[in-house]
């Protein structure tokens, strides 16, 4: 397992990966301990998928891992669903 400091991605991608991971963990902790709102699970999963995609592919236009690209796209779609639930509910 390669650590984030040794990953073959840019510094900006590393920062985004760590940031998305932290935000995802915060949403999952919020779900587990403070309210069990479905939107928190959706946001946590969305951030985790986007962090995985960023870790595997970085921020460039080239796609090294097609599964990671799909994970990022699904994570982005789930985050839009989270925002819609939060605003409309």
Secondary structure, DSSP 4 states (H G I P E B T S, - for coil): ---GGGSSS-HHHHHHHHHHHHHHHHHHHHHHHHT--HHHHHHHHHHHHHHHHHHHHTTSS--S-HHHHHHHHHHHHHHHHHHHHHHH-
